[in-house]
Amino acid sequence: MPQRDIFSWNAMLLAYSKWLSYNTLLDLKRGREVHRHVVSRGFSGNIYIWNSLSDMYGKLSKIEVARWLFDRMEGKNLVSWNSIILGYLKVWKFEQCLEIFQEMQLLGVKPDLVTISSILGAYFQSGMVDEATSVFRELEERDEVCWTAMIVGYSQSGREVDALVLFNDMMAENSRPDNYTISVVVSVCAKLASLGIGKVVHGKAFRIGIERDLLVSTAFIDMYNKCGEILDAWSVFGVM
């Protein structure tokens, strides 16, 4: 590419951020090289470049650098806010996630479902179950990620019955669960020894075609074993 423009650099940053490997030190070195090239070519004032850099550092767990960039951005957009919230969530700094969310609200920035699903996780991890419930109930639109965040949050907060009720509500709204959602719900059934509900969930998994998924199958085997249904457990194992 003889002459790289701002769109080329931004595309590269986005691609790099998406395909980060597990070699954090190597990724950080390469990321800093890209950052240096962007600055040297005078593109550092562009909000899309800033967003991509902040997202990259957040994914590399360099949240201090991501926050430094975020605080100096001019004309922040929703992507800017979501990137820093996700960055804090990655390093388990839930209080900062909630502070950023409150700042968004004060400034009149409307969150999207990416923001909300992240904030729900932060509330649950902070033990603020009622606050998470309140935010969820106020949503005009809910996607599978938000439903799953609530179900997982309830299941990890000792509110297994609420998790099952919410899953039933999710099905009633024709929101399609993925393999992770189903596995969490089945694990709740195993914990409560709710064989009847577990079999209903098994039927739903069959109807949406994920009953043979490894994560789902493993959860069903565990549930049937804990409910004393060894033959059913073997039956699931046999078709994996």
C-alpha positions in Angstrom: 0.0 0.0 0.0 2.0 3.0 -1.3 0.1 5.7 0.8 -1.9 4.7 3.8 -4.8 7.0 4.7 -6.7 7.3 8.0 -9.2 4.6 6.8 -6.4 2.1 6.2 -4.9 2.6 9.7 -8.3 2.4 11.3 -9.2 -0.8 9.5 -5.8 -2.3 10.5 -6.4 -1.3 14.1 -9.8 -2.8 14.1 -8.6 -6.1 12.6 -5.7 -6.2 15.0 -7.9 -5.6 18.0 -10.2 -8.4 16.8 -7.5 -11.0 16.3 -5.4 -10.5 19.4 -3.7 -13.7 20.4 -2.9 -15.0 23.9 0.7 -13.7 23.7 0.0 -10.5 25.5 3.5 -9.2 25.6 3.9 -9.7 21.8 0.5 -8.2 21.1 1.3 -5.2 23.3 4.6 -4.6 21.5 2.9 -4.7 18.1 0.1 -2.6 19.3 2.4 0.1 20.5 4.2 0.0 17.1 0.9 0.7 15.4 0.1 3.4 17.9 3.4 5.1 17.2 2.9 5.0 13.4 -0.6 6.5 13.7 0.7 9.4 15.9 3.7 10.0 13.6 1.4 10.4 10.6 -0.9 12.9 12.3 -4.0 10.7 12.6 -4.2 10.6 16.4 -6.9 13.3 16.5 -9.5 11.2 14.7 -12.2 9.7 17.0 -12.3 6.4 15.1 -8.5 6.0 15.6 -8.8 6.9 19.3 -11.7 4.4 19.7 -9.7 1.6 18.0 -6.6 2.3 20.1 -8.6 2.4 23.4 -10.3 -0.8 22.4 -7.0 -2.5 21.7 -5.4 -1.5 25.0 -8.5 -2.5 26.8 -8.4 -6.0 25.3 -4.7 -6.2 26.2 -5.7 -5.4 29.9 -3.8 -2.1 29.7 -6.8 -0.3 31.1 -4.8 2.6 32.4 -3.7 3.4 28.9 -7.2 2.9 27.5 -8.6 5.3 30.2 -5.9 7.9 29.4 -6.9 7.8 25.8 -10.6 7.9 26.7 -10.3 10.9 29.0 -8.6 12.9 26.2 -11.0 12.1 23.4 -12.9 14.9 21.9 -16.4 14.1 20.6 -16.8 10.7 22.3 -19.4 8.5 20.7 -21.1 5.4 22.0 -18.3 3.2 20.8 -15.9 5.2 23.0 -18.1 4.6 26.1 -18.6 0.9 25.3 -14.9 0.2 24.8 -13.9 1.6 28.1 -16.7 -0.1 30.0 -15.7 -3.5 28.4 -12.1 -2.7 29.2 -12.8 -2.3 32.9 -15.1 -5.4 32.8 -12.2 -7.4 31.4 -9.9 -6.6 34.4 -12.7 -7.0 36.9 -13.0 -3.4 37.9 -16.7 -3.3 38.2 -17.0 -0.1 40.3 -15.3 1.8 37.5 -17.8 0.2 35.0 -20.7 1.5 36.9 -19.1 5.0 37.4 -18.6 5.3 33.6 -22.3 4.2 33.1 -23.5 6.8 35.5 -21.4 9.4 33.7 -23.0 8.4 30.4 -26.4 8.9 31.9 -25.6 12.3 33.3 -24.3 13.4 29.9 -27.4 12.1 28.2 -25.6 9.4 26.2 -28.1 6.7 25.4 -26.7 3.2 26.0 -27.2 0.3 23.6 -27.6 -3.4 24.3 -23.8 -3.8 24.3 -23.6 -1.3 27.1 -26.4 -2.8 29.1 -25.2 -6.4 28.9 -21.8 -5.2 30.2 -23.4 -3.2 33.0 -25.6 -6.1 34.1 -22.5 -8.2 34.5 -20.9 -5.4 36.6 -23.9 -5.1 38.8 -24.1 -8.8 39.5 -20.3 -9.1 40.2 -20.7 -6.2 42.6 -23.5 -8.0 44.4 -26.1 -5.4 43.3 -28.7 -7.9 42.1 -31.7 -5.6 42.6 -30.0 -2.8 40.6 -29.4 -5.2 37.7 -33.0 -6.3 37.8 -34.2 -2.7 37.7 -32.1 -1.9 34.7 -33.2 -5.0 32.9 -36.9 -4.4 33.6 -36.6 -0.9 32.2 -35.3 -2.1 28.8 -37.6 -1.5 25.9 -35.6 -4.0 23.8 -33.8 -7.1 24.9 -31.5 -9.4 23.0 -30.2 -12.9 23.8 -27.0 -11.4 25.4 -29.0 -9.4 27.9 -31.3 -12.3 28.8 -28.3 -14.6 29.2 -26.5 -12.0 31.4 -29.4 -11.9 33.7 -29.9 -15.7 33.8 -26.2 -16.2 34.6 -26.2 -13.4 37.2 -29.2 -14.9 39.0 -27.7 -18.4 38.9 -24.4 -17.1 40.4 -26.2 -15.1 43.1 -28.2 -17.9 44.7 -31.4 -16.9 42.9 -31.8 -20.1 40.8 -35.6 -20.0 40.8 -35.4 -16.4 39.4 -33.1 -17.7 36.7 -35.6 -20.4 35.6 -38.5 -17.9 35.7 -36.5 -15.5 33.5 -35.6 -18.3 31.1 -39.3 -19.1 30.7 -40.0 -15.4 30.0 -37.2 -15.4 27.4 -38.9 -18.3 25.7 -42.3 -16.6 25.9 -40.8 -13.6 24.0 -39.4 -15.9 21.3 -35.8 -14.9 22.1 -33.6 -17.8 20.9 -31.1 -19.0 23.5 -27.7 -20.2 22.5 -25.7 -23.2 23.7 -24.3 -21.2 26.7 -27.7 -20.0 27.8 -29.1 -23.6 27.7 -26.1 -25.0 29.6 -26.5 -22.4 32.4 -30.2 -23.2 32.7 -29.5 -26.9 32.8 -26.9 -26.4 35.4 -29.5 -24.6 37.5 -31.8 -27.5 37.1 -29.1 -29.9 38.2 -28.4 -27.7 41.3 -32.1 -27.7 42.2 -32.6 -31.4 41.2 -35.4 -30.2 39.0 -35.7 -33.1 36.7 -39.1 -32.1 35.3 -37.9 -28.6 34.3 -34.6 -30.1 33.0 -36.5 -32.4 30.6 -38.6 -29.5 29.4 -35.3 -27.6 28.7 -34.0 -30.7 26.9 -37.0 -30.6 24.6 -36.4 -27.0 23.8 -32.7 -27.7 23.1 -33.8 -30.5 20.7 -36.3 -28.2 18.9 -33.7 -25.5 18.3 -31.1 -28.1 17.2 -28.4 -27.7 19.9 -29.0 -30.8 22.0 -25.8 -32.4 20.7 -23.6 -29.4 21.3 -20.7 -30.5 23.6 -21.4 -27.8 26.2 -25.1 -28.6 26.3 -24.7 -32.3 26.3 -22.2 -32.2 29.1 -24.7 -30.1 31.2 -27.5 -32.6 30.5 -25.3 -35.5 31.5 -24.4 -33.8 34.8 -28.1 -32.9 35.4 -29.4 -36.4 34.8 -26.6 -37.9 37.0 -27.4 -35.6 39.9 -31.1 -36.4 39.5 -30.4 -40.1 39.6 -31.4 -40.7 36.0 -28.3 -42.7 34.9 -30.0 -44.2 31.8 -30.9 -40.8 30.5 -27.3 -39.6 31.1 -26.0 -42.6 29.1 -28.5 -41.8 26.4 -27.2 -38.3 26.0 -23.6 -39.5 26.1 -24.4 -42.1 23.4 -25.4 -39.5 20.8 -22.7 -36.9 21.5 
